Amino acid sequence: YFISQNALIVGIIIWWFSRILDGLDGVLARHAGKSSSFGSFLDISLDMLAYSFIIIGFSISFSQLNSLWLFVLVGYVGCITTALSFGQMSQEAIDQNDNRGLQMAMGLAEATETGIAYTLFCLFPLYLEQLVIAWIFILFITILSRLFYAYLIYKRS
């Protein structure tokens, strides 16, 4: 909401607060013995909705870049699809110490990097077009690298 109203600093502060809480909820659930498969499902589903809704907020504030925002959303679909499918199908692709409910392949564009991108969007709106293009490039490099790595792994089997 705040991003869509061009209150960029407030919006990004709320974003980081929500991400900190998101990072803690799974840790606390595991520590309390309350983790569940449904919790893991809900976590990634709500994360992807949050990532998408903030892009909608940017799209409202910076509608002149709407075609680029669409590429960001497509990049998110590709990133989460490749992360989840490859992570679940190939144990070699994930960190063996990863105790999250859903196993995901690592990539260049992950949660922290997304937050950094959003922060840069908010702090440097005069360079927003260049920053969004760079972010799209990072998203698609992430997708292509996972596809290539999956090809190499599955080609051997």
N, C-alpha and C positions, 0 to 999 in steps of 0.2 A: 504494500500500500504506500509506504513512505517513498519508495523509489518512484512509483508511478506519479506521485505528487511533487516530484523533483526535490524532495527533502533527502538528498543523497547521503549526507553524513549520518543522519538519524537512521536511515535505512540500512546502511552498512554496519553501524553499531549493533542494531537489532539482529542483523544477519549473523555477525560473529558470536553474539550471545546465544543465539539459537544453535549454532554449530557446536559451541562448547557444551551446551546441554545435550545435544545429540551425541556427542562423543562420550559423555558421562553415563548416559542411560544404559547402554549395553554393559559397560564396566560394572555399574552398580547392580544390574540384574544378575550378571554372572557371579558377582561377589555374594549376593544374597541368595543364590541358588534359585532365582526366579526367571532365568532365561528360558526362552521357548522358541520353537520353530516359527510360530506365528509372530512372535516379537521380532525375529529377524526379518521375516517377510514384511511386516508393518514398517520396520525401520527403513529398509531400502525403498519401499514404495513411497513413504512420506518424504524421504530425502529427494527422490526424483521429482516429486510434485513441488517441493520447495525450490529446487533448482529451476524448474520450468516456470513457476509463478514469478520468480524474481526477473526472469527474462521477459515475461509479459509486462512487468513493471517498467523495465528499461524500454521496452517497445512503446509503451504509452508515453513515457517522458521524451524519448528520442525516436519518434516515429519516422524520421527521415532515414533511419537505418533499418527499417522493418525487414527488408530482404536479407540483411545480414543476421538479424535475430532469428529468422527462420533457419538459416544454416547452423546457428548455435543449437537450436532445438534438435535438428537432425543429427548433429554431432553428439548430443547427449543420448539420443536413442542408440546410435551406433556404439558409443562408449559403454553404456550400461549393458547392452546386449552382448557385446564381445567380452566384457569383464565377467559377467555372470555365467554365460554359456561356457566359455573357455575355462574359467575358474572351477566350475563344477565338474567339467569333463576331464580335466587334466591336473592331477595333483602336482605334476612337475612345474606347473605355471604359477603356483602360489607359495607363499611363505608357510612353511610347515608349522611355525609357531603361531599362526593366525588362529585365534580361538573364536572368531566371529561365527555366527550361525550360518551365514552364506559365504562361501569361499569365492574370492574374486581374483582374477588375474591383475597384476600390477600394470600401471600405465603412466604415461607422462601427465595426463590430465586426471587428477583425482580430487578428493574433497578439499584439501588445503590449497591446491593450485586453483581450484574454482573460486575459493574465497579470495585468494590474491587477485585473480582476474577481476572479480566484482569490486574489490577495493580500488584497484587501479581505474576501473570504469568511473567510480564515484569521485575519486580524487583528481582525475585528469580528464574531465568531460570535453575539453578542447581537442584532445587527441583520441576521442572515443572511437572514431571510425578505424583508425590504425590499430588501436588496442583490440577491438572486436575482430578485425581481420586476423591479427596475430593469434587470438584465442581460438578462432575457427581452425587455423592452421595446426595449432597444438592438438585440438580435438581430433582432427583427421589423421595426424601423425600417430596419435594414440591408437586409433582404430586400425590403421594400416599395419602398425607394428604388431598388434595382437593377431591380426589375420596372418601375417607373415610367420610369426612364432608358432601359431596353431598349425599352419601348413607344415613347418619343419618338424614339429612334434608328431603330427598325425601321419606324415609321410613315412616316418620310421616304423610306425606300427602296422 
